[in-house]
C-alpha cells in the first residue's frame, strides 16, 4: 500500500507541475483547422468536481483548436442532465463527456446524443449505450479497496451501514458489489444501503437516524464524496467518535481532516483531475478521426488509492496544489 501511495503521490506531483503551465500549448493545429467545442458534464455539484475542472482547464490550455465548457448538474437528477445535454447539442458541441446519474434509464439519452456528437462517459459508465468510451475508475476494484478498509477497521466483525446518493448509478452499484465481495467470509454484516438523492442535508439525516435506530452499529461507509463528511458530522454530534468507525470515498476537505484527526479510518480516492484532462484530450483526438487509443473494452481505467493516517498529510498537500490552493 505504501508503494502504491508513493506512486500516486508522484503522479499527483507531476500533474501539479503541469497545472501551472509548464507544458506548451498543442501546436498540431493548422491554420485551417476549425475550433472544436467540447463539454464535460458532472452528475452533481460536489467539490469532487473542482479537481476535474482543473484537468479540463489544463487540457483546454494545451489545445489551441479546442473550446471547452464545464457543466455542473445543480440537483443531480437525470432530468437536469437531459436539460444540459439538450442545451449543449443546441449549441452544436462536437463532443461531451458525461457522468450519467442513472445509466440504465439514460441509455436513450446517450444514444440520441451520440447520433449528433461524440459521447464519452466518465466517473459513471453506461456500457449498454452508444458511448464511444468510458474514462474513470474501476468502481468494482474501488469497492474492494473500501472493503479492505472496513475489514481493517473491524477485525472482530460487526454490523455496518452503507450510504450513497443513488443506487441506480452504476458506480454506486459496483462499489457496493466490490464491498460485498471483499467482506465475504467475514463476520461483518451489511444492514442496508441508505440513499439521499445527492442531498447533503438528507445524507446527514440518514446517518443520524442510523445511529439512533442501530445504537450498536460498528461502522458507517460513505460511497460518494459528500457522504464521508455527512457521516462524520453525525457521529461527532452523537458523541460516538472512535466507537463508530468510518470509511469514505474521495478527498473532501472534511474527510481528509477526519482521517488526520483519527475519526475516519480511511478513504478510497479517485483521480478526477485525470477524468477531466483525459476526457478533453481524448475527445479532441477522436473527433479529429483518431480512435486508436480506445481499447477493445472501451474503458480507460484511472487507478484509485487508499488514503489513511499514514499518507494523508502528503496526499492533502498534493491534492491542494491541484485545487489551486
C-alpha positions as CSV (number, residue, x, y, z in Angstrom):
1,X,0.0,0.0,0.0
2,X,2.8,2.4,0.8
3,X,4.4,1.8,-2.6
4,X,1.0,2.5,-4.3
5,X,0.7,5.7,-2.3
6,X,4.2,6.8,-3.3
7,X,3.4,6.2,-6.9
8,X,0.2,8.1,-6.9
9,X,1.7,11.0,-4.9
10,X,4.5,11.2,-7.5
11,X,1.8,11.2,-10.2
12,X,-0.1,14.0,-8.5
13,X,3.1,16.0,-8.1
14,X,3.7,15.7,-11.9
15,X,0.2,16.8,-12.6
16,X,0.6,19.7,-10.2
17,X,3.6,20.9,-12.2
18,X,1.6,20.5,-15.4
19,X,-1.3,22.5,-13.9
20,X,0.9,25.6,-13.5
21,X,1.5,25.8,-17.2
22,X,5.0,24.2,-17.7
23,X,3.9,22.4,-20.9
24,X,3.3,24.4,-24.1
25,X,0.0,24.5,-25.9
26,X,-0.6,21.9,-28.5
27,X,0.9,23.1,-31.8
28,X,-0.6,20.4,-34.0
29,X,-3.5,22.5,-35.2
30,X,-3.1,24.2,-38.6
31,X,-4.4,27.5,-39.6
32,X,-7.3,25.9,-41.5
33,X,-8.5,23.6,-38.6
34,X,-11.8,24.7,-37.1
35,X,-12.2,25.1,-33.4
36,X,-13.8,22.1,-31.6
37,X,-16.4,22.6,-29.0
38,X,-16.1,20.0,-26.2
39,X,-18.1,19.7,-22.9
40,X,-17.7,18.0,-19.6
41,X,-20.9,17.2,-17.6
42,X,-21.0,16.3,-13.9
43,X,-23.6,14.3,-12.1
44,X,-23.9,16.6,-9.1
45,X,-22.3,19.8,-7.6
46,X,-19.9,18.2,-5.1
47,X,-16.4,19.7,-4.5
48,X,-15.0,16.5,-6.1
49,X,-15.7,18.1,-9.5
50,X,-13.5,21.1,-8.7
51,X,-10.4,18.9,-9.3
52,X,-11.9,17.5,-12.5
53,X,-12.4,21.1,-13.7
54,X,-8.7,21.7,-13.2
55,X,-8.0,18.8,-15.6
56,X,-10.4,20.2,-18.2
57,X,-8.8,23.6,-17.9
58,X,-5.3,22.1,-18.3
59,X,-6.3,20.2,-21.5
60,X,-8.1,23.4,-22.8
61,X,-4.9,25.4,-22.3
62,X,-2.8,22.8,-24.2
63,X,-5.2,22.5,-27.2
64,X,-5.2,25.7,-29.3
65,X,-8.1,24.3,-31.5
66,X,-10.5,23.5,-28.7
67,X,-13.0,25.4,-26.6
68,X,-14.4,23.6,-23.5
69,X,-17.5,24.0,-21.4
70,X,-17.7,22.6,-17.9
71,X,-21.4,22.0,-16.9
72,X,-22.4,21.2,-13.3
73,X,-25.7,19.4,-12.6
74,X,-27.3,21.6,-10.0
75,X,-29.7,19.0,-8.5
76,X,-28.0,15.7,-9.6
77,X,-31.1,14.4,-11.4
78,X,-31.5,12.7,-14.8
79,X,-33.9,15.5,-15.8
80,X,-31.3,18.2,-15.2
81,X,-28.7,16.2,-17.2
82,X,-31.2,15.9,-20.0
83,X,-31.6,19.7,-20.0
84,X,-27.8,20.2,-20.0
85,X,-27.3,17.7,-22.9
86,X,-30.1,19.3,-24.9
87,X,-28.6,22.7,-24.4
88,X,-25.1,21.5,-25.4
89,X,-26.5,19.9,-28.6
90,X,-28.3,23.0,-29.5
91,X,-25.0,24.9,-29.2
92,X,-23.5,22.4,-31.6
93,X,-20.9,20.8,-29.4
94,X,-18.6,18.2,-31.2
95,X,-18.3,16.0,-28.1
96,X,-19.3,15.7,-24.5
97,X,-18.1,13.6,-21.5
98,X,-21.0,12.9,-19.1
99,X,-21.2,11.1,-15.8
100,X,-24.7,9.7,-16.1
101,X,-26.9,9.8,-13.0
102,X,-29.0,6.8,-14.0
103,X,-27.1,4.9,-16.8
104,X,-29.7,2.2,-17.4
105,X,-32.6,4.7,-17.8
106,X,-30.4,7.2,-19.6
107,X,-29.3,4.9,-22.4
108,X,-31.8,6.5,-24.8
109,X,-30.5,10.0,-23.9
110,X,-26.9,8.9,-24.6
111,X,-27.8,7.1,-27.8
112,X,-29.7,10.1,-29.1
113,X,-26.8,12.5,-28.2
114,X,-24.3,10.1,-29.8
115,X,-26.1,10.5,-33.2
116,X,-25.3,14.2,-33.1
117,X,-22.0,14.4,-31.3
118,X,-19.2,12.2,-29.8
119,X,-20.2,11.0,-26.4
120,X,-17.8,9.7,-23.7
121,X,-18.8,8.7,-20.2
122,X,-16.7,9.5,-17.2
123,X,-16.9,8.6,-13.5
124,X,-20.0,6.5,-14.0
125,X,-20.3,4.3,-17.1
126,X,-23.2,3.3,-19.3
127,X,-21.8,0.3,-21.2
128,X,-25.1,-0.6,-22.9
129,X,-25.3,2.8,-24.6
130,X,-23.7,4.1,-27.8
131,X,-21.0,6.0,-25.8
132,X,-17.6,5.7,-27.6
133,X,-15.5,5.3,-24.5
134,X,-15.5,5.4,-20.7
135,X,-12.8,7.2,-18.7
136,X,-12.7,6.8,-15.0
137,X,-12.5,4.4,-12.0
138,X,-12.9,0.7,-12.0
139,X,-15.6,1.0,-9.3
140,X,-15.7,-2.7,-8.6
141,X,-12.0,-2.6,-7.7
142,X,-12.5,0.6,-5.7
143,X,-15.3,-1.1,-3.8
144,X,-13.0,-4.0,-2.9
145,X,-10.5,-1.4,-1.6
146,X,-13.2,0.1,0.6
147,X,-13.9,-3.5,1.8
148,X,-10.3,-3.9,2.8
149,X,-10.5,-0.7,4.9
150,X,-13.7,-2.0,6.5
151,X,-12.0,-5.3,7.4
152,X,-9.1,-3.4,8.9
153,X,-11.4,-1.2,10.9
154,X,-13.5,-4.1,12.2
155,X,-11.1,-7.1,12.7
156,X,-13.6,-8.7,15.0
157,X,-16.6,-8.1,12.8
158,X,-19.8,-6.1,13.3
159,X,-22.7,-4.5,11.6
160,X,-22.3,-1.7,9.1
161,X,-24.5,0.7,7.0
162,X,-23.7,2.0,3.5
163,X,-24.7,5.5,2.3
164,X,-24.8,6.8,-1.2
165,X,-26.8,9.3,-3.4
166,X,-28.5,6.8,-5.7
167,X,-28.3,3.1,-6.2
168,X,-29.3,3.4,-9.9
169,X,-25.9,4.9,-10.6
170,X,-23.5,2.3,-12.0
171,X,-20.6,3.5,-9.9
172,X,-22.7,3.1,-6.7
173,X,-23.8,-0.4,-7.7
174,X,-20.3,-1.6,-8.5
175,X,-18.9,-0.1,-5.3
176,X,-21.5,-2.0,-3.2
177,X,-20.7,-5.2,-5.1
178,X,-17.0,-4.8,-4.5
179,X,-17.5,-4.2,-0.8
180,X,-19.7,-7.3,-0.6
181,X,-17.0,-9.4,-2.3
182,X,-14.3,-8.1,0.0
183,X,-16.4,-8.9,3.1
184,X,-17.2,-12.4,2.0
185,X,-16.3,-14.9,4.7
186,X,-16.0,-12.3,7.5
187,X,-18.3,-11.6,10.5
188,X,-19.1,-8.2,9.1
189,X,-22.8,-7.7,8.2
190,X,-24.2,-5.0,5.9
191,X,-27.5,-3.9,7.4
192,X,-28.7,-1.8,4.4
193,X,-27.8,0.9,1.9
194,X,-29.4,4.3,2.6
195,X,-29.8,6.8,-0.3
196,X,-30.1,10.6,-0.2
197,X,-30.6,11.8,-3.8
198,X,-27.2,13.7,-3.6
199,X,-28.7,16.0,-0.9
200,X,-26.2,16.9,1.8
201,X,-28.9,17.6,4.4
202,X,-30.6,14.3,3.8
203,X,-27.2,12.5,3.8
204,X,-26.5,13.7,7.3
205,X,-30.1,13.0,8.5
206,X,-29.7,9.4,7.2
207,X,-26.5,9.0,9.2
208,X,-28.0,10.5,12.3
209,X,-31.1,8.3,12.0
210,X,-29.0,5.2,11.6
211,X,-27.1,6.0,14.8
212,X,-30.5,6.2,16.7
213,X,-32.0,3.1,15.1
214,X,-28.9,1.0,15.4
215,X,-27.1,2.1,18.6
216,X,-24.7,-0.8,18.4
217,X,-23.7,-0.2,14.8
218,X,-19.9,-0.8,14.2
219,X,-19.1,1.2,11.1
220,X,-20.7,3.6,8.5
221,X,-19.4,3.7,5.0
222,X,-20.0,6.6,2.6
223,X,-19.8,5.8,-1.1
224,X,-19.9,9.3,-2.7
225,X,-17.7,12.2,-1.8
226,X,-20.1,14.2,0.4
227,X,-21.2,11.1,2.4
228,X,-18.0,10.9,4.4
229,X,-18.3,14.4,5.9
230,X,-22.1,13.9,6.5
231,X,-21.4,10.7,8.4
232,X,-18.5,12.3,10.3
233,X,-20.7,15.2,11.5
234,X,-23.5,12.9,12.6
235,X,-21.1,10.7,14.5
236,X,-19.5,13.6,16.2
237,X,-22.8,15.2,17.2
238,X,-23.9,11.8,18.6
239,X,-20.7,11.6,20.7
240,X,-19.7,8.3,19.1
241,X,-16.4,9.3,17.6
242,X,-14.0,6.4,17.8
243,X,-16.7,3.9,18.7
244,X,-18.3,4.0,15.2
245,X,-15.7,3.5,12.6
246,X,-16.0,5.5,9.3
247,X,-14.8,4.6,5.8
248,X,-15.3,7.0,2.9
249,X,-14.7,7.7,-0.7
250,X,-12.9,10.7,-2.3
251,X,-10.9,13.6,-0.9
252,X,-13.3,16.1,0.5
253,X,-11.6,18.5,2.9
254,X,-13.6,17.3,5.9
255,X,-12.8,13.7,5.0
256,X,-9.0,14.3,4.9
257,X,-9.1,16.3,8.1
258,X,-11.2,13.5,9.7
259,X,-8.5,10.9,8.7
260,X,-5.8,13.1,10.1
261,X,-7.7,13.5,13.4
262,X,-8.2,9.7,13.6
263,X,-12.0,10.0,13.3
264,X,-12.2,8.4,9.8
265,X,-10.3,5.1,9.3
266,X,-9.6,5.8,5.6
267,X,-10.9,6.8,2.2
268,X,-10.6,5.5,-1.3
269,X,-9.6,8.3,-3.6
270,X,-10.0,8.6,-7.4
271,X,-8.2,10.9,-9.8
272,X,-10.9,13.3,-11.0
273,X,-8.1,15.6,-12.5
274,X,-7.4,12.8,-14.9
275,X,-11.1,12.4,-15.7
276,X,-11.2,16.0,-16.9
277,X,-7.8,16.1,-18.6
278,X,-8.0,12.8,-20.4
279,X,-11.7,13.3,-21.4
280,X,-10.9,16.5,-23.3
281,X,-7.6,15.4,-24.8
282,X,-9.1,12.1,-26.0
283,X,-12.3,13.5,-27.3
284,X,-10.4,16.0,-29.4
285,X,-8.3,13.2,-30.8
286,X,-11.4,11.1,-31.6
287,X,-13.3,13.9,-33.2
288,X,-10.2,14.6,-35.4
289,X,-10.6,11.0,-36.6
290,X,-8.1,9.0,-34.5
291,X,-9.8,6.4,-32.2
292,X,-6.8,4.1,-32.0
293,X,-6.4,4.8,-28.2
294,X,-9.8,3.2,-27.4
295,X,-9.3,-0.3,-26.1
296,X,-11.5,-3.3,-27.0
297,X,-13.2,-2.9,-23.7
298,X,-14.0,0.7,-24.5
299,X,-12.8,1.6,-21.0
300,X,-9.8,3.7,-19.9
301,X,-9.3,3.0,-16.3
302,X,-7.8,5.6,-13.9
303,X,-6.5,3.8,-10.8
304,X,-7.6,4.5,-7.2
305,X,-5.7,4.7,-4.0
306,X,-6.3,4.2,-0.3
307,X,-5.6,7.2,1.9
308,X,-5.2,6.7,5.6
309,X,-3.4,8.3,8.5
310,X,0.0,7.2,7.2
311,X,-0.2,9.1,4.0
312,X,-2.9,11.7,4.5
313,X,-0.6,14.7,5.0
314,X,1.4,14.1,1.8
315,X,-1.8,13.4,-0.2
316,X,-3.5,16.5,1.2
317,X,-0.6,18.7,0.2
318,X,-0.6,17.4,-3.4
319,X,-4.3,17.5,-3.9
320,X,-4.5,21.1,-2.6
321,X,-1.9,22.0,-5.3
322,X,-4.2,20.6,-7.9
323,X,-7.1,22.6,-6.4
324,X,-5.0,25.7,-6.8
325,X,-4.6,26.4,-3.1
